[in-house]
Amino acid sequence: MKNSSDELYDTSALISACKKRSEGLRGYTTILNVVEYPPSLALRGLRVIYPTREDYELAIRLQIRLRRIGRAVGAIDLLVASVAVRRSLEVVTSDRDFKAIAEVEPRLRLRPIEDKRS
């Protein structure tokens, strides 16, 4: 797994890193991802971002755009995407919902990883 400080790790990437017994990651995650997967706190070097009001407002606008095209996604993914967009971070994920979000938000940068949980 590439390890860059301009990356925001989604829950799927955190799970993958923990399963690979990674010692740490340089980059970011959100408190929402930590709530979804508390073992991620053991990954040294990972900085946790708390969403702001502006992040929530962008998430609402993204959901409105997604609903218009019949592609609504979950609130946590929308907030993670909003955090990434507003801070120019690349989302590391195996979650396909982020591809849908990228359809309505061209500023969203993704680095897909393979999902080996199947």
C-alpha positions in Angstrom: 0.0 0.0 0.0 1.5 3.3 -1.1 1.9 5.6 1.9 1.6 9.3 1.3 0.7 12.2 3.6 -1.8 13.6 1.2 -4.0 10.5 1.5 -7.2 10.0 3.5 -7.8 6.4 4.4 -11.4 5.1 4.2 -12.5 2.4 6.6 -11.9 -0.3 3.9 -8.2 0.8 3.6 -7.8 0.9 7.4 -9.1 -2.6 7.7 -6.7 -3.7 5.0 -3.8 -2.0 6.7 -4.6 -3.6 10.0 -5.0 -7.1 8.5 -1.6 -6.7 6.9 -0.3 -5.8 10.3 1.0 -2.4 9.1 2.8 -0.6 11.8 1.6 2.8 10.7 0.3 5.0 7.9 1.3 8.5 7.0 -1.8 10.4 6.2 -5.3 11.0 7.5 -8.6 9.4 8.3 -11.8 10.8 9.8 -13.2 10.3 13.2 -16.2 8.6 11.4 -13.8 5.9 10.1 -12.4 5.4 13.5 -15.9 5.0 14.9 -16.5 2.4 12.2 -13.3 0.6 12.9 -11.7 1.4 16.3 -8.6 -0.9 15.7 -7.4 1.7 13.3 -6.2 3.8 16.3 -3.3 1.4 16.6 -1.9 2.6 13.2 0.9 5.0 14.2 1.3 8.2 12.2 -2.4 8.4 11.2 -4.0 11.8 11.8 -7.7 12.0 12.6 -9.8 14.8 11.0 -13.1 15.9 12.6 -15.6 17.1 10.0 -16.6 20.8 10.1 -19.9 22.4 9.4 -18.6 23.1 5.8 -17.9 19.4 5.3 -21.5 18.5 6.3 -22.8 21.2 4.0 -20.8 19.9 1.0 -22.0 16.3 1.9 -25.6 17.5 1.7 -25.0 19.1 -1.7 -23.3 15.9 -3.0 -26.2 13.8 -1.8 -28.7 16.1 -3.6 -26.7 15.7 -6.8 -26.4 11.9 -6.4 -30.2 11.6 -5.7 -30.9 13.4 -9.0 -29.1 10.7 -10.9 -30.5 7.9 -8.7 -27.3 7.0 -6.9 -27.7 8.0 -3.3 -24.9 6.7 -1.0 -24.4 6.5 2.8 -23.7 9.5 5.0 -20.3 8.4 6.2 -18.9 8.0 2.7 -20.4 11.4 1.7 -18.7 13.0 4.7 -15.4 11.3 4.1 -15.5 12.5 0.5 -16.4 16.0 1.6 -13.4 16.1 4.0 -11.1 14.9 1.2 -12.4 17.4 -1.3 -12.2 20.4 1.0 -8.6 19.5 2.0 -7.3 18.3 -1.4 -6.7 14.8 -0.1 -6.8 11.6 -2.1 -9.2 8.9 -0.8 -7.7 5.4 -0.5 -10.5 2.9 -0.6 -12.0 -0.3 -2.0 -15.6 1.1 -1.5 -17.4 1.5 -4.8 -19.6 4.3 -3.4 -16.8 6.7 -3.8 -16.8 6.2 -7.6 -20.5 7.3 -7.6 -19.6 10.4 -5.6 -16.8 11.2 -8.0 -19.4 11.2 -10.8 -20.9 14.3 -9.3 -17.8 15.8 -7.7 -14.9 16.0 -10.1 -12.5 17.4 -7.4 -12.7 14.0 -5.6 -9.5 12.1 -6.1 -9.5 8.4 -5.5 -6.8 5.7 -5.2 -8.7 2.4 -5.4 -7.2 -0.6 -3.6 -8.2 -4.2 -4.1 -10.7 -5.6 -1.6 -9.4 -8.9 -0.3 -12.2 -9.4 2.3 -14.4 -11.4 -0.1 
